[in-house]
Amino acid sequence: MNRYRLLPSDEAAAILELAGDIADRELAPLADDFEERGEFPREAVRVLGRAGLLGLPYDEADGGGGQPYEVYLQVLEVLAYRWLTVAEAVSVHTLACYPLAAFGSSAQRAEYLPGLLGGELLGGYCLTEPAGGSDAAALTTRAVRDGEDYVVNGTKAWITHAGVADFYQVFCRTGGPGPAGVSCVFADASTPGIVPARPERKMGLNASPTAQIAFDDARVPAGRLVGEEGEGFRIAMSALDAGRLGIAACAIGLAQAACDYATGYAKERQQFGTRIIDFQGVGFMLADMATQIEAARQLTLHAARLKDAGRPYGIVAAQAKLFATDMAMKVTTDAVQVLGGYGYVRDHPVERYMREAKVLQIVEGTNQIQRMVISRTMSR
Ligand SMILES: Cc1cc2nc3c(=O)[nH]c(=O)nc-3n(C[C@H](O)[C@H](O)[C@H](O)COP(=O)(O)OP(=O)(O)OC[C@H]3O[C@@H](n4cnc5c(N)ncnc54)[C@H](O)[C@@H]3O)c2cc1C
């Protein structure tokens, strides 16, 4: 898998190797069992934290790994190759740290970031609401200033790590309607009045808890406001530009796992007295899968390198998220096809990969929303 990689430093190569070793030894052996039981692998995520893999793209001065975004994304890909739930956990945690790292005051960064990036704490990102998904600017969760606190009331929906996170970035309304009335606060999960609901019963990613969270007179200290009042929507969108690349990297790792598994199977399985990979119909399908994966990888890394260079990258990130996640859906579906009937049962992992790929087309902006973002820029 590393044969064609271009990495910016020897240190990056060592980090990628470390991530691969941990994923092989500590993650892959647990995946089937935890997914079957729907249990979040909290300890496995802690192992990544202790290895320094939970704050990779953030400044070393803030307690992060000081690595380029392109390195962080390749680590995510390596993790997703073994277990999507864990890669997604790292991606969501990184997203949840972004508002403080990019918009927090120096005092907030000094006080909170070393703990968040050091790996012992896990974050959640609370933007979506039951009635406001794609139209995030319509959110209604309200934060009202009362003395030294904000009092937060409302309901967030579909929150990854609800109930297992240690802190939440919460987007809430402090002003009037529309994006200008949205602010971002940072809340401890143990705050009285923050109440996660029972996890949703999902199609895949069963070990990753997703649930509504009720905010019922939850008092968050006013010093936990990130940026200025009214800046929350800009913070949320900026976080998602970077976060979408994490989802693209997860899609690439998942698709690579499906492609490699299907290729191995096609080399073993015989029909009509020959290996099925030698039938052009199967061999060409695998060739298309491998080509699409590489194209998605290069588009995603291109967006990351623009980000690392301080250049605008949001549109390329939307293209990468769109292309990589549509690609993963197609590749994992084709992997099931390569295995025939054996692809449709749980004895092989490809049916799980296919169920897991679907959610990547939905989270952090559906692929319709990515197309909207891209076409709006084109129509200007
Ligand atoms: C497993 C999982 C984990 C998640 N984790 C988080 C999380 O941690 N934090 C968080 O805040 N959210 C999270 N989400 C929420 C996710 O981001 C939303 O589900 C997503 O943004 C879509 O919102 P919605 O589900 O309300 O769909 P809707 O917005 O109701 O969309 C329904 C359909 O309409 C389409 N549509 C909507 N508007 C347009 C338009 N203008 N043009 C064309 N088509 C449109 C959509 O593409 C979709 O196909 C998660 C979701 C899932 C399933």
PDBQT file of the ligand as one rigid body, heavy atoms in Angstrom, charges set to zero:
ROOT
HETATM    1  C1  LIG A 401     -23.825   8.245  11.105  1.00  0.00    +0.000 C 
HETATM    2  C2  LIG A 401     -23.961   9.739  11.097  1.00  0.00    +0.000 A 
HETATM    3  C3  LIG A 401     -23.082  10.501  11.851  1.00  0.00    +0.000 A 
HETATM    4  C4  LIG A 401     -23.236  11.904  11.892  1.00  0.00    +0.000 A 
HETATM    5  N1  LIG A 401     -22.403  12.634  12.701  1.00  0.00    +0.000 NA
HETATM    6  C5  LIG A 401     -22.658  13.974  12.873  1.00  0.00    +0.000 A 
HETATM    7  C6  LIG A 401     -21.923  14.723  13.839  1.00  0.00    +0.000 A 
HETATM    8  O1  LIG A 401     -21.028  14.218  14.518  1.00  0.00    +0.000 OA
HETATM    9  N2  LIG A 401     -22.240  16.039  14.019  1.00  0.00    +0.000 N 
HETATM   10  C7  LIG A 401     -23.230  16.653  13.300  1.00  0.00    +0.000 A 
HETATM   11  O2  LIG A 401     -23.449  17.837  13.494  1.00  0.00    +0.000 OA
HETATM   12  N3  LIG A 401     -23.934  15.960  12.355  1.00  0.00    +0.000 NA
HETATM   13  C8  LIG A 401     -23.672  14.633  12.146  1.00  0.00    +0.000 A 
HETATM   14  N4  LIG A 401     -24.404  13.912  11.224  1.00  0.00    +0.000 N 
HETATM   15  C9  LIG A 401     -25.461  14.590  10.494  1.00  0.00    +0.000 C 
HETATM   16  C10 LIG A 401     -25.181  14.738   9.003  1.00  0.00    +0.000 C 
HETATM   17  O3  LIG A 401     -24.217  15.713   8.793  1.00  0.00    +0.000 OA
HETATM   18  C11 LIG A 401     -26.544  15.056   8.365  1.00  0.00    +0.000 C 
HETATM   19  O4  LIG A 401     -27.292  13.851   8.367  1.00  0.00    +0.000 OA
HETATM   20  C12 LIG A 401     -26.411  15.597   6.967  1.00  0.00    +0.000 C 
HETATM   21  O5  LIG A 401     -25.849  16.883   6.995  1.00  0.00    +0.000 OA
HETATM   22  C13 LIG A 401     -27.760  15.668   6.248  1.00  0.00    +0.000 C 
HETATM   23  O6  LIG A 401     -28.752  16.259   7.030  1.00  0.00    +0.000 OA
HETATM   24  P1  LIG A 401     -30.164  15.505   7.192  1.00  0.00    +0.000 P 
HETATM   25  O7  LIG A 401     -29.873  14.106   7.598  1.00  0.00    +0.000 OA
HETATM   26  O8  LIG A 401     -31.016  16.333   8.079  1.00  0.00    +0.000 OA
HETATM   27  O9  LIG A 401     -30.763  15.455   5.729  1.00  0.00    +0.000 OA
HETATM   28  P2  LIG A 401     -31.584  16.632   4.986  1.00  0.00    +0.000 P 
HETATM   29  O10 LIG A 401     -30.856  17.922   5.091  1.00  0.00    +0.000 OA
HETATM   30  O11 LIG A 401     -32.998  16.587   5.435  1.00  0.00    +0.000 OA
HETATM   31  O12 LIG A 401     -31.497  16.127   3.465  1.00  0.00    +0.000 OA
HETATM   32  C14 LIG A 401     -32.350  15.104   2.951  1.00  0.00    +0.000 C 
HETATM   33  C15 LIG A 401     -32.028  14.947   1.458  1.00  0.00    +0.000 C 
HETATM   34  O13 LIG A 401     -32.263  16.188   0.773  1.00  0.00    +0.000 OA
HETATM   35  C16 LIG A 401     -31.086  16.583   0.076  1.00  0.00    +0.000 C 
HETATM   36  N5  LIG A 401     -30.976  18.040   0.082  1.00  0.00    +0.000 N 
HETATM   37  C17 LIG A 401     -31.126  18.880   1.135  1.00  0.00    +0.000 A 
HETATM   38  N6  LIG A 401     -30.928  20.142   0.752  1.00  0.00    +0.000 NA
HETATM   39  C18 LIG A 401     -30.625  20.110  -0.566  1.00  0.00    +0.000 A 
HETATM   40  C19 LIG A 401     -30.306  21.090  -1.563  1.00  0.00    +0.000 A 
HETATM   41  N7  LIG A 401     -30.238  22.412  -1.258  1.00  0.00    +0.000 N 
HETATM   42  N8  LIG A 401     -30.058  20.680  -2.836  1.00  0.00    +0.000 NA
HETATM   43  C20 LIG A 401     -30.118  19.364  -3.154  1.00  0.00    +0.000 A 
HETATM   44  N9  LIG A 401     -30.418  18.389  -2.265  1.00  0.00    +0.000 NA
HETATM   45  C21 LIG A 401     -30.661  18.756  -0.999  1.00  0.00    +0.000 A 
HETATM   46  C22 LIG A 401     -29.926  15.935   0.843  1.00  0.00    +0.000 C 
HETATM   47  O14 LIG A 401     -28.771  15.792   0.030  1.00  0.00    +0.000 OA
HETATM   48  C23 LIG A 401     -30.553  14.592   1.219  1.00  0.00    +0.000 C 
HETATM   49  O15 LIG A 401     -30.435  13.705   0.141  1.00  0.00    +0.000 OA
HETATM   50  C24 LIG A 401     -24.248  12.529  11.128  1.00  0.00    +0.000 A 
HETATM   51  C25 LIG A 401     -25.109  11.737  10.332  1.00  0.00    +0.000 A 
HETATM   52  C26 LIG A 401     -24.986  10.371  10.322  1.00  0.00    +0.000 A 
HETATM   53  C27 LIG A 401     -25.945   9.568   9.490  1.00  0.00    +0.000 C 
ENDROOT
TORSDOF 0
